[in-house]
């Protein structure tokens, strides 16, 4: 992995590194990797927009999520363009268990709900960043250059989500961050029946 691409704060935040078995599976399935990557960018933009509609009185959240949504949609367009150049058609694929596996632990009542959603967002962005870095040394120059640019923006997104969670919480968020870290670790390190951008260890590995 290109650890030098990622800030120490991000590496310290994640509870584990991506298993080599996932990297091997990704390198052997560029088509599905890119399709699901595009889908993840679109979902990230949708999540940011949903937060803007739900929390209209949170000025800092509105600003950060507006910026994030625009960036994620641009990334979506860029991924689809790269796919087209490689003869890969964008199509729907089923979602991985990852995001839902995190979100099912989000509290129902406010302000806990908002804090948990923001922490989950931080983990998703941080893991995306780490997976880009895992793949970069093994990719062709065009895709490696693109993923290298994404490492920087996804790293900022992780920080934005975490900063907003701390800002809007009534108490320190360390305990909730640690809790979701354990959930995230289990999702990344356990066998997974489907390969996706955020999937766990391929079941055949």
matplotlib code that plots the C-alpha trace (Angstrom):
import matplotlib.pyplot as plt

x = [0.0, 1.1, 1.0, 2.8, -0.4, -2.6, -2.5, -1.5, -4.8, -6.7, -4.5, -4.9, -8.7, -9.3, -9.4, -7.6, -6.0, -7.6, -6.7, -4.5, -7.2, -9.5, -6.7, -6.1, -9.8, -10.1, -7.1, -8.8, -12.1, -11.6, -15.0, -17.0, -14.6, -15.2, -18.9, -19.3, -16.9, -19.1, -22.1, -20.4, -19.7, -23.3, -24.5, -22.1, -23.5, -27.0, -26.1, -24.8, -27.9, -30.2, -28.3, -28.8, -32.6, -33.0, -30.8, -31.7, -30.7, -27.1, -25.2, -21.8, -23.3, -25.1, -21.9, -19.7, -22.3, -23.0, -19.3, -19.0, -22.0, -20.5, -17.2, -18.8, -20.9, -17.8, -16.0, -19.0, -18.7, -14.9, -15.3, -18.0, -15.8, -12.9, -15.2, -16.4, -12.8, -12.2, -15.3, -17.1, -20.8, -22.2, -25.0, -26.7, -25.1, -26.5, -25.1, -22.5, -23.3, -20.8, -22.7, -25.9, -23.9, -22.7, -26.0, -28.1, -26.4, -27.3, -29.4, -33.0, -33.3, -31.7, -29.1, -27.6, -28.9, -27.1, -23.9, -23.9, -24.7, -21.7, -19.4, -20.5, -19.8, -16.3, -15.6, -16.9, -14.8, -11.7, -12.0, -12.5, -9.3, -7.4, -8.6, -7.5, -4.1, -4.0, -4.7, -2.5, 0.8, -0.8, -2.8, -2.0, -0.8, -4.2, -6.2, -3.4, -3.2, -7.0, -7.1, -4.2, -6.3, -9.2, -7.1, -6.7, -10.4, -11.7, -9.2, -10.8, -14.3, -13.4, -12.1, -15.2, -17.6, -15.7, -15.4, -19.1, -19.9, -17.7, -19.3, -22.9, -22.5, -23.6, -20.7, -17.4, -17.8, -14.8, -17.0, -19.3, -16.2, -14.7, -18.0, -18.4, -14.7, -15.3, -18.3, -16.3, -13.4, -15.7, -17.2, -13.7, -12.0, -14.8, -15.7, -18.0, -20.1, -20.0, -17.0, -17.6, -15.5, -16.2, -16.6, -14.9, -12.6, -13.8, -15.5, -13.3, -10.1]
y = [0.0, 3.6, 4.7, 7.9, 9.0, 9.1, 11.3, 9.7, 10.7, 8.6, 5.5, 5.9, 6.3, 3.1, 0.0, -2.3, -2.4, -3.9, -7.6, -8.7, -11.1, -8.2, -6.4, -9.6, -9.9, -6.3, -6.6, -9.6, -7.9, -4.4, -4.3, -4.9, -2.7, 0.3, -0.2, -0.4, 2.5, 4.6, 3.6, 4.4, 8.0, 8.4, 7.2, 9.4, 12.4, 11.2, 10.9, 14.4, 15.8, 13.8, 15.4, 18.8, 18.3, 16.8, 19.2, 22.6, 24.6, 23.3, 26.0, 24.3, 21.0, 22.6, 24.1, 21.0, 18.6, 20.9, 20.9, 17.2, 16.4, 18.4, 16.6, 13.2, 13.8, 14.9, 11.8, 9.7, 11.4, 10.8, 7.1, 6.6, 8.3, 6.0, 3.0, 4.1, 4.4, 0.8, -0.6, -1.1, -0.2, 1.4, -0.8, -1.4, -3.9, -4.8, -2.9, -4.5, -5.3, -2.7, 0.6, -1.1, -3.1, 0.2, 2.1, -0.5, 0.6, 4.2, 5.5, 6.5, 9.6, 12.9, 14.2, 10.7, 9.9, 12.8, 12.1, 8.4, 9.1, 11.5, 9.0, 6.3, 8.8, 9.3, 5.6, 5.1, 8.0, 6.9, 3.3, 4.4, 6.5, 3.5, 1.2, 3.6, 3.7, -0.1, -0.4, 2.4, 0.5, -2.3, -0.2, 1.2, 4.8, 6.3, 4.6, 5.1, 8.8, 9.1, 7.1, 9.2, 12.3, 10.7, 9.9, 13.6, 14.5, 11.4, 12.2, 15.7, 14.2, 11.9, 14.9, 16.9, 14.2, 13.6, 17.4, 17.9, 14.9, 16.4, 19.9, 18.8, 16.3, 17.1, 14.9, 13.5, 11.2, 8.9, 6.1, 6.1, 6.3, 3.3, 1.3, 1.9, 1.1, -2.4, -2.9, -1.6, -3.9, -7.0, -6.1, -5.7, -8.7, -11.3, -13.5, -11.9, -13.6, -10.8, -8.7, -5.0, -1.9, -2.0, -5.8, -8.0, -11.0, -12.8, -16.0, -18.2, -16.7]
z = [0.0, -0.6, 3.0, 2.0, 0.1, 3.2, 6.3, 9.5, 11.0, 8.5, 9.0, 12.8, 12.4, 10.5, 12.7, 10.2, 6.8, 3.7, 3.5, 0.6, -0.6, -1.4, -3.4, -5.3, -6.1, -7.2, -9.5, -11.1, -11.6, -12.9, -14.5, -11.3, -9.3, -11.5, -11.8, -8.1, -7.6, -9.8, -7.9, -4.6, -5.8, -6.8, -3.4, -1.6, -3.4, -2.6, 1.1, 1.2, -0.4, 2.0, 4.9, 3.5, 3.1, 6.6, 8.6, 7.0, 10.1, 10.3, 8.4, 8.5, 7.5, 4.5, 3.3, 3.7, 2.2, -0.8, -1.6, -1.0, -3.2, -6.1, -5.8, -5.6, -8.7, -10.5, -9.5, -10.7, -14.1, -14.2, -13.3, -16.0, -18.6, -17.7, -17.9, -21.4, -22.5, -21.4, -23.0, -19.6, -19.6, -16.5, -15.1, -11.8, -9.4, -6.0, -3.0, -0.8, 2.9, 4.1, 4.3, 5.5, 8.0, 9.5, 9.2, 11.0, 14.2, 13.8, 16.7, 15.9, 18.1, 17.5, 18.0, 18.2, 14.8, 13.1, 15.0, 14.0, 10.4, 10.2, 11.9, 9.4, 6.6, 7.9, 7.9, 4.4, 3.1, 5.0, 3.8, 0.2, 0.5, 2.0, -0.8, -3.5, -1.9, -1.8, -5.5, -6.9, -7.0, -9.1, -11.6, -15.1, -15.2, -16.1, -13.4, -10.8, -11.5, -11.1, -7.9, -6.6, -7.1, -5.3, -2.2, -1.5, -1.8, 0.1, 2.8, 3.2, 3.2, 6.1, 8.1, 7.3, 8.4, 11.6, 12.4, 11.9, 14.2, 16.9, 16.4, 16.7, 19.5, 23.0, 24.4, 23.2, 20.2, 21.0, 22.3, 19.2, 16.9, 18.7, 18.5, 14.7, 14.3, 15.7, 13.4, 10.4, 11.2, 11.3, 7.9, 6.3, 7.8, 7.6, 4.6, 2.1, -0.5, -3.0, -4.3, -4.1, -3.6, 0.2, 0.5, 3.0, 2.3, -0.8, 0.4, -1.8, -0.3]

ax = plt.figure().add_subplot(projection="3d")
ax.plot(x, y, z, "-o")
ax.set_aspect("equal")
plt.show()
